[in-house]
Amino acid sequence: MPKYVLVKGKLDHDLTIPDNFELVSSTERERNGERVQVERYQHGKDVIPNNAHVTLVYGEDDRLISYNNFVGDINLELPADDELVQTATDVWHNLDAKYARGLHFMRIDTLQRFFIDNHGDRNEFEVLWVKFAHNNGSYNWVTIGPGGQILEVERESRWDYMRSRRATEEWNYDAWVLAREGKGPQLAAPEALA
């Protein structure tokens, strides 16, 4: 049975952490000028970039800013488009109903995600990225993966219009973290500058 993500003292049943995953790191970082807590859950203690893991980012007020589950079941089908906006809207309302009232649906994109399994194999799969604008000027999304699993939720992402790339730090993506630490290449736009 999966574990559920705890947000402000309540379990969010849309957001899961696999049973055999444990907390392996919890670090304080800065995102959009705010001190945030970045937690990583995975199997085993050794952090291997881009392995199967779940990353959570919490704000100073304990709101969940970002949820990323890099463990999609590549053998399942993506859900049909007809219910995606409603599913994503429900996820937002369950997570933070007050914040959700300021969201406005923009579009759905099909994107690629991947994780490296215990054998070192790259497992790629498609996801459906349901994007919203917020009255506060930010971009927000829910990503739905194979079998209808919620794989990502992110709020308050800012855009750098001059550079045509994301302005908000990406502590939830290993490739960006590696670039930030000088251990990997700078990512191309639209990813944030590291």
KELOTOR-88056 format. One line per field, with one value per residue (C-alpha): residue number from 1; y, z, x. Coordinates in nm, 4 decimals. Layout:
fiti: c(NUM/...)
yy: c(Y/...)
zz: c(Z/...)
xx: c(X/...)
END
This chain:
fiti: c(1/2/3/4/5/6/7/8/9/10/11/12/13/14/15/16/17/18/19/20/21/22/23/24/25/26/27/28/29/30/31/32/33/34/35/36/37/38/39/40/41/42/43/44/45/46/47/48/49/50/51/52/53/54/55/56/57/58/59/60/61/62/63/64/65/66/67/68/69/70/71/72/73/74/75/76/77/78/79/80/81/82/83/84/85/86/87/88/89/90/91/92/93/94/95/96/97/98/99/100/101/102/103/104/105/106/107/108/109/110/111/112/113/114/115/116/117/118/119/120/121/122/123/124/125/126/127/128/129/130/131/132/133/134/135/136/137/138/139/140/141/142/143/144/145/146/147/148/149/150/151/152/153/154/155/156/157/158/159/160/161/162/163/164/165/166/167/168/169/170/171/172/173/174/175/176/177/178/179/180/181/182/183/184/185/186/187/188/189/190/191/192/193/194)
yy: c(0.0000/0.3383/0.6175/0.9516/1.2949/1.4962/1.8606/2.0909/1.7964/1.6247/1.3298/1.4115/1.0927/1.2164/1.2228/0.8995/0.7804/0.4152/0.1764/0.0891/0.4519/0.6243/0.9825/1.0013/1.3767/1.6949/2.0215/2.3884/2.5801/2.9052/2.9194/3.2483/3.4248/3.1978/2.9440/2.6019/2.2479/1.9912/1.6267/1.3240/0.9779/0.6680/0.3046/0.2725/0.5430/0.6259/0.9125/0.8255/1.1144/1.0495/0.7256/0.6351/0.8828/1.1282/1.4906/1.7227/2.0967/2.2701/2.6450/2.8399/2.8068/2.4256/2.4479/2.1924/2.3797/2.0855/1.7099/1.5040/1.1280/0.9804/0.6232/0.5949/0.2491/0.2431/-0.0551/0.1290/0.3481/0.7222/0.8277/0.9825/1.3612/1.4131/1.4020/1.5474/1.9066/1.7948/1.5504/1.8207/2.0709/1.8186/1.7641/2.1390/2.1692/1.8776/2.0269/2.3934/2.4975/2.8681/2.8749/2.6672/2.9382/3.1601/2.9016/2.9210/2.6294/2.6949/2.3756/2.0095/1.8962/1.5467/1.5341/1.2711/1.1660/0.9021/0.7349/0.5112/0.1764/-0.0424/-0.2081/0.1254/0.1153/0.4334/0.3948/0.6552/0.7198/0.9836/1.2051/1.4567/1.8012/2.0022/2.3667/2.6521/3.0234/3.1800/3.5264/3.5861/3.5691/3.2257/2.9027/2.5863/2.2299/1.8770/1.6015/1.2806/0.9681/0.6137/0.4611/0.8062/0.8382/1.1933/1.2338/1.6069/1.9049/2.2416/2.5872/2.9392/2.8814/3.2102/3.2725/3.4813/3.6394/3.8063/3.4705/3.2591/3.0193/2.9381/3.1839/2.9635/2.7328/2.3630/2.1788/1.9048/1.8028/1.6190/1.7451/2.1068/2.0370/1.8789/2.1874/2.4141/2.2195/2.2351/1.8583/1.8706/2.0933/2.3990/2.2909/2.4405/2.6647/2.6437/2.5101/2.7660/2.8915/2.7014)
zz: c(0.0000/-0.0963/0.1480/0.0958/0.1030/0.4191/0.3557/0.6495/0.8718/0.6212/0.3937/0.0256/-0.1350/-0.4872/-0.4146/-0.3307/-0.2255/-0.3081/-0.0115/-0.0230/-0.0485/0.2522/0.3148/0.2166/0.2191/0.3442/0.2535/0.2770/-0.0512/-0.2017/-0.4579/-0.5879/-0.2957/-0.0373/0.1860/0.0962/0.2225/-0.0446/0.0503/-0.1549/-0.1109/-0.2809/-0.2352/-0.0872/0.0691/-0.2265/-0.4401/-0.8034/-1.0318/-1.2184/-1.0343/-0.9371/-0.6630/-0.5308/-0.4578/-0.2446/-0.2048/0.0877/0.1407/0.4611/0.5527/0.4964/0.1734/-0.0868/-0.3747/-0.5818/-0.6011/-0.8525/-0.8765/-1.1101/-1.0996/-1.3791/-1.4762/-1.8412/-1.9168/-1.8570/-2.1037/-2.0714/-1.9820/-2.2395/-2.2763/-2.1987/-1.8183/-1.7754/-1.6970/-1.4403/-1.2844/-1.2584/-1.1195/-0.8553/-0.7581/-0.7056/-0.5026/-0.2794/-0.2285/-0.1728/-0.2567/-0.1920/-0.4270/-0.6849/-0.7210/-0.8896/-1.1530/-1.5209/-1.7576/-2.0449/-2.2357/-2.2296/-2.3699/-2.4122/-2.2682/-2.2030/-1.8599/-1.7576/-1.4670/-1.4384/-1.2829/-1.0524/-1.3567/-1.5002/-1.7770/-1.8879/-1.8682/-2.0816/-2.0846/-2.1976/-1.9608/-2.0020/-1.8678/-1.7724/-1.7450/-1.5647/-1.5215/-1.1825/-1.0964/-0.9222/-1.2631/-1.2146/-1.4086/-1.2416/-1.3539/-1.2810/-1.4779/-1.5289/-1.6222/-1.7367/-1.5684/-1.4637/-1.1825/-1.0664/-1.1227/-1.0806/-0.9188/-0.9250/-0.8272/-0.8452/-1.1338/-1.2799/-1.6395/-1.7655/-2.0768/-2.1814/-2.1952/-2.2953/-2.0116/-1.6646/-1.3936/-1.0913/-0.9482/-1.0248/-0.7086/-0.8103/-1.1249/-1.0912/-1.4205/-1.3089/-0.9629/-1.1228/-1.3436/-1.0412/-0.8555/-1.1547/-1.2104/-1.5340/-1.8341/-1.8318/-1.9540/-2.2708/-2.2611/-2.1444/-1.8304/-1.5750/-1.5759/-1.3140)
xx: c(0.0000/0.1497/0.2149/0.0440/0.2045/0.1407/0.0459/-0.0249/-0.1123/-0.3450/-0.2770/-0.3267/-0.4602/-0.3794/-0.0058/0.1728/0.5161/0.5928/0.5900/0.9577/1.0749/1.2291/1.3377/1.7068/1.7659/1.6047/1.7751/1.6925/1.7133/1.5869/1.3076/1.1641/1.3333/1.1665/1.3390/1.2011/1.2531/1.3423/1.2818/1.3888/1.2370/1.3757/1.4738/1.8240/2.0367/2.2624/2.1338/2.1963/2.0971/1.7731/1.6991/1.3438/1.2533/0.9972/1.0879/0.8758/0.9288/0.7575/0.7311/0.7982/0.4291/0.4375/0.2345/0.3352/0.4962/0.6128/0.5586/0.7562/0.7210/0.9833/0.8496/0.5937/0.4684/0.5716/0.3477/0.0195/-0.1711/-0.2180/-0.5730/-0.8050/-0.7982/-1.1672/-1.1262/-0.7755/-0.8704/-1.1276/-0.8794/-0.6128/-0.8638/-0.9704/-0.6050/-0.5639/-0.8849/-0.7842/-0.4381/-0.5312/-0.8869/-0.8237/-0.5240/-0.7124/-0.9780/-0.7162/-0.6175/-0.7162/-0.6670/-0.4237/-0.3430/-0.2412/0.0947/0.2358/0.5880/0.8540/0.9776/1.2279/1.4014/1.7063/1.6188/1.8315/1.9922/2.1037/1.8425/1.6680/1.2887/1.1131/0.7417/0.4946/0.2985/0.0185/0.1079/-0.2028/-0.0958/-0.2712/-0.2052/-0.2763/-0.4051/-0.0682/0.1082/0.2636/0.2358/0.1142/0.0539/-0.0511/0.1201/-0.0734/0.1159/0.0464/-0.2552/-0.3781/-0.1235/-0.0509/0.3243/0.3790/0.2156/0.3876/0.2761/0.4173/0.6567/0.7799/0.8849/1.1793/1.0313/1.3593/1.5402/1.2392/1.3023/1.1844/1.2944/1.2160/1.4808/1.4306/1.5359/1.2923/1.4895/1.8204/1.9690/1.9161/2.0615/2.3706/2.4142/2.3713/2.6424/2.8789/2.8515/2.6543/2.5859/2.3623/2.0205/1.8767/1.5709/1.2988/1.4726/1.5919/1.9496/2.1438)
END
